[in-house]
Amino acid sequence: MKIVLKIGGNEIDDPSFLQELADLVAQARAAGHVMVLVHGGGKEITGLLEKLGLDIKFVSGMRYTDSPTLDAVEMVLSGLINKRLVKALLRKGIDCIGLSGVDGRILIAERILRDGNDIGLVGKVVDVNLSVLTAMVEKFAVVLSPLAVDAASTTSLNVNADYAAAAVSSALRSDLIIFLSNVPGVLKNGTVIHRIDELEFIDLRKTGVVSGGMVPKIEAALAALKGGTTRAIVTDNKGAINVISGLPGGTQIVA
C-alpha cells in the first residue's frame, strides 16, 4: 500500500510518542508499504517566536506569517522537527530521508486569503511534483515538512500540514491516509465514532462534538478522498498499527 501519515505538532517533542511512531513505520515498511510522513509543529513554532520576541498573530484560526515568522517556521519545521523525526526512524533502522516541500519543488503553492483577510506568506498546495516524490518513496520513508514554493516568485509559503498531507495523498493516489492524533479517534461522550461522512461532519461541528484541531483533520481527510485517496482514518499510534495490519481502528472518514 501507499500510505500517508500526517503527524500533529503537539506530540513530536514526546520521546515515547516518537518511539511508538518509529515502531509503526518500521512495521509498515517491513510489510512492504510505501510511506510519506507529513508533519506539523505549531507548538514549537510559537515557542521560538516567543523566544525571538516576534509578534504572534492568528487570523480566523490561521497563523499570520510575515517574513520573520516564515524564517522561524522554516527553522522549526524543516530543521528541528524534521530531523528529529528522521533520527527517530534511523534509530529504528528505517531507511528514511527528510525533505521540505520546497526541495525539488515537491509542493507548489499559491498564496491564499482567510475569510477575505490577508494572512501573509501562507498558501495552499496547487501541484505536487510527483517525479521527485515517487523517486524518493521507492527507496525511503519520506519525512516531509509542509513548506511549499510559490511558483510565481520562488518564495517559501507556509502551508497547513493537514491540507499539505491531503494534497500529497491525492497526488500519490494513496491507498490510505492516517491523521495521527493523541486520541484514538473522533470522540463523542468519550466513545470513538467509527465512521463519519460529510453530512455527519457538518452536524458534529454544529453541536461542538468536532472542534479545534479536529476540524482541519476531517476537512483534509475529505479533500484527500475526493482527490483520489482510497481510505482516510483519524486515530492514534495504536489505532494506526491496527489499521495498517487490517484490523479496525480509529474513525473512518467517508466522502
C-alpha positions as CSV (number, residue, x, y, z in Angstrom):
1,M,0.0,0.0,0.0
2,K,0.9,3.6,-0.4
3,I,0.4,5.3,3.0
4,V,0.5,8.9,4.0
5,L,0.8,9.7,7.7
6,K,0.0,13.2,8.9
7,I,1.7,13.8,12.3
8,G,0.5,16.6,14.5
9,G,2.8,19.0,16.3
10,N,1.7,18.5,19.8
11,E,3.4,15.2,20.5
12,I,6.5,15.5,18.4
13,D,8.6,16.5,21.4
14,D,7.5,13.4,23.4
15,P,10.1,10.6,23.3
16,S,7.5,7.9,23.9
17,F,5.4,9.2,21.0
18,L,8.5,9.1,18.7
19,Q,9.3,5.6,19.8
20,E,5.7,4.5,19.0
21,L,5.8,6.3,15.7
22,A,9.1,4.6,14.8
23,D,7.6,1.2,15.7
24,L,4.6,2.0,13.5
25,V,6.7,3.0,10.5
26,A,9.0,0.0,10.9
27,Q,6.1,-2.4,10.9
28,A,4.6,-0.8,7.8
29,R,7.9,-0.7,5.9
30,A,8.6,-4.4,6.9
31,A,5.3,-5.2,5.3
32,G,6.4,-3.5,2.1
33,H,4.3,-0.4,2.3
34,V,5.4,2.9,0.7
35,M,5.3,5.8,3.3
36,V,5.3,9.5,3.3
37,L,5.1,11.3,6.7
38,V,3.9,14.9,6.7
39,H,4.4,16.7,10.0
40,G,3.3,19.9,11.7
41,G,4.9,21.8,14.6
42,G,2.7,24.7,15.6
43,K,3.5,24.4,19.3
44,E,7.3,24.7,18.8
45,I,6.9,27.4,16.2
46,T,5.0,29.5,18.8
47,G,7.7,28.8,21.3
48,L,10.5,30.0,19.0
49,L,8.6,33.1,18.1
50,E,8.2,33.9,21.8
51,K,11.9,33.5,22.4
52,L,12.7,35.7,19.5
53,G,10.3,38.4,20.6
54,L,8.3,38.3,17.4
55,D,4.6,39.0,17.2
56,I,2.2,36.1,17.2
57,K,-1.0,36.7,15.3
58,F,-3.8,34.5,14.1
59,V,-6.5,35.3,11.6
60,S,-9.6,33.2,11.6
61,G,-7.6,30.4,13.3
62,M,-4.6,30.5,10.9
63,R,-1.2,31.9,11.8
64,Y,-0.4,35.2,10.1
65,T,3.0,34.7,8.5
66,D,5.2,37.6,7.7
67,S,8.8,37.3,6.6
68,P,10.4,37.0,10.1
69,T,7.7,34.5,11.1
70,L,8.4,32.4,8.0
71,D,12.1,32.2,8.8
72,A,11.1,30.8,12.2
73,V,8.6,28.4,10.6
74,E,11.3,27.1,8.3
75,M,13.8,26.7,11.1
76,V,11.4,24.7,13.2
77,L,9.7,22.6,10.6
78,S,12.4,21.9,8.1
79,G,15.2,21.9,10.6
80,L,14.5,20.9,14.2
81,I,11.4,18.8,13.9
82,N,12.1,17.2,10.5
83,K,15.5,16.0,11.6
84,R,14.2,14.9,15.0
85,L,11.7,12.6,13.2
86,V,14.4,11.4,10.8
87,K,16.7,10.5,13.6
88,A,13.9,8.6,15.5
89,L,13.3,6.5,12.4
90,L,17.0,6.0,11.8
91,R,17.4,4.7,15.3
92,K,14.9,2.0,14.4
93,G,16.9,1.0,11.3
94,I,14.5,2.6,8.9
95,D,15.9,4.0,5.6
96,C,14.4,7.5,5.5
97,I,15.0,10.9,4.2
98,G,13.9,14.3,5.4
99,L,12.8,17.0,3.0
100,S,10.6,20.1,2.8
101,G,8.1,20.8,0.2
102,V,10.5,23.4,-1.2
103,D,13.1,20.7,-2.1
104,G,12.7,19.7,-5.7
105,R,9.6,21.9,-5.8
106,I,7.7,18.9,-4.3
107,L,4.9,21.2,-3.1
108,I,3.9,24.1,-5.3
109,A,1.5,26.6,-3.7
110,E,-0.3,29.8,-4.2
111,R,-1.0,32.5,-1.6
112,I,-4.4,32.5,0.0
113,L,-6.7,34.7,1.9
114,R,-8.6,33.6,5.1
115,D,-12.2,34.7,5.1
116,G,-11.2,37.5,2.8
117,N,-8.3,38.6,5.0
118,D,-4.6,38.7,4.2
119,I,-2.6,36.2,6.2
120,G,0.8,36.8,4.7
121,L,3.1,34.2,3.3
122,V,0.6,31.3,3.7
123,G,-0.5,29.2,0.7
124,K,-2.5,26.2,-0.4
125,V,-0.9,23.4,-2.5
126,V,-1.9,23.6,-6.2
127,D,0.6,21.0,-7.5
128,V,2.8,18.2,-6.3
129,N,6.0,17.2,-8.1
130,L,5.4,13.5,-8.4
131,S,8.6,12.8,-10.3
132,V,10.7,13.8,-7.3
133,L,8.4,12.4,-4.7
134,T,8.0,9.0,-6.3
135,A,11.7,8.7,-6.9
136,M,12.2,9.2,-3.1
137,V,9.5,6.9,-1.8
138,E,10.8,4.0,-3.9
139,K,13.9,3.9,-1.6
140,F,13.0,5.7,1.6
141,A,10.3,6.6,4.1
142,V,10.0,10.3,3.3
143,V,9.6,12.8,6.1
144,L,8.1,16.0,4.6
145,S,7.7,19.4,6.2
146,P,4.8,21.4,4.8
147,L,6.7,24.3,3.4
148,A,5.9,25.0,-0.2
149,V,7.3,27.1,-3.0
150,D,5.4,29.9,-4.7
151,A,5.5,29.1,-8.4
152,A,5.4,32.7,-9.3
153,S,8.1,34.1,-7.1
154,T,10.0,31.0,-5.7
155,T,9.2,32.4,-2.2
156,S,8.6,29.8,0.5
157,L,5.0,29.6,1.7
158,N,3.7,28.2,5.0
159,V,1.0,25.5,4.4
160,N,-1.3,23.9,6.9
161,A,0.1,20.4,7.5
162,D,-3.2,18.7,7.3
163,Y,-4.0,20.1,3.9
164,A,-0.5,19.5,2.7
165,A,-0.8,15.8,3.7
166,A,-4.2,15.7,1.8
167,A,-2.5,17.1,-1.3
168,V,0.3,14.6,-1.2
169,S,-2.1,11.7,-0.7
170,S,-4.3,12.9,-3.6
171,A,-1.3,13.2,-5.9
172,L,0.0,9.8,-5.0
173,R,-3.5,8.2,-5.2
174,S,-2.6,6.7,-1.9
175,D,-4.4,3.7,-0.5
176,L,-4.6,5.1,3.0
177,I,-4.1,8.4,4.8
178,I,-3.9,8.4,8.5
179,F,-4.2,11.6,10.6
180,L,-2.4,10.7,13.8
181,S,-3.8,12.3,16.9
182,N,-3.3,12.0,20.7
183,V,-6.8,10.4,20.9
184,P,-8.0,7.1,19.4
185,G,-10.4,8.8,17.0
186,V,-13.2,11.3,16.9
187,L,-14.8,11.1,20.3
188,K,-18.5,11.7,21.4
189,N,-19.1,11.4,25.1
190,G,-15.8,9.6,25.4
191,T,-16.6,7.0,22.8
192,V,-14.9,6.7,19.4
193,I,-17.2,7.4,16.5
194,H,-16.2,4.7,14.0
195,R,-17.5,6.4,10.8
196,I,-18.2,9.9,9.8
197,D,-19.4,11.1,6.4
198,E,-19.6,14.7,5.2
199,L,-23.1,15.5,6.3
200,E,-22.4,14.0,9.7
201,F,-19.3,16.1,10.0
202,I,-21.4,19.2,9.4
203,D,-23.8,18.2,12.2
204,L,-21.0,17.3,14.6
205,R,-19.4,20.7,14.0
206,K,-22.7,22.5,14.7
207,T,-23.1,20.6,18.0
208,G,-19.5,21.1,19.1
209,V,-18.6,17.4,19.1
210,V,-15.9,18.2,16.4
211,S,-14.0,21.4,17.1
212,G,-10.5,22.9,17.3
213,G,-7.7,20.9,15.6
214,M,-10.0,18.0,14.7
215,V,-11.8,20.2,12.1
216,P,-8.9,20.6,9.7
217,K,-8.1,16.9,10.0
218,I,-11.6,15.9,8.8
219,E,-11.7,18.6,6.2
220,A,-8.3,17.4,4.9
221,A,-9.4,13.8,5.0
222,L,-12.5,14.6,2.9
223,A,-10.3,16.6,0.4
224,A,-7.9,13.6,0.2
225,L,-10.7,11.2,-0.5
226,K,-12.2,13.5,-3.2
227,G,-8.7,13.7,-4.7
228,G,-8.3,10.0,-5.2
229,T,-7.2,8.6,-1.9
230,T,-8.9,5.3,-1.1
231,R,-9.3,5.4,2.7
232,A,-8.9,8.1,5.4
233,I,-8.6,7.4,9.2
234,V,-8.2,9.6,12.2
235,T,-6.6,7.8,15.1
236,D,-3.6,7.5,17.4
237,N,-0.5,5.3,17.0
238,K,-2.1,2.2,18.4
239,G,-5.1,2.6,16.2
240,A,-2.8,3.2,13.2
241,I,-1.0,-0.1,13.8
242,N,-4.3,-1.9,13.8
243,V,-5.5,-0.2,10.6
244,I,-2.2,-1.0,8.7
245,S,-2.5,-4.6,10.0
246,G,-6.0,-4.9,8.5
247,L,-7.8,-4.6,11.9
248,P,-10.5,-2.0,12.9
249,G,-9.2,1.2,14.4
250,G,-10.0,4.9,14.8
251,T,-12.6,6.9,12.9
252,Q,-13.0,6.3,9.2
253,I,-13.9,9.5,7.2
254,V,-16.2,8.8,4.2
255,A,-16.6,11.3,1.3
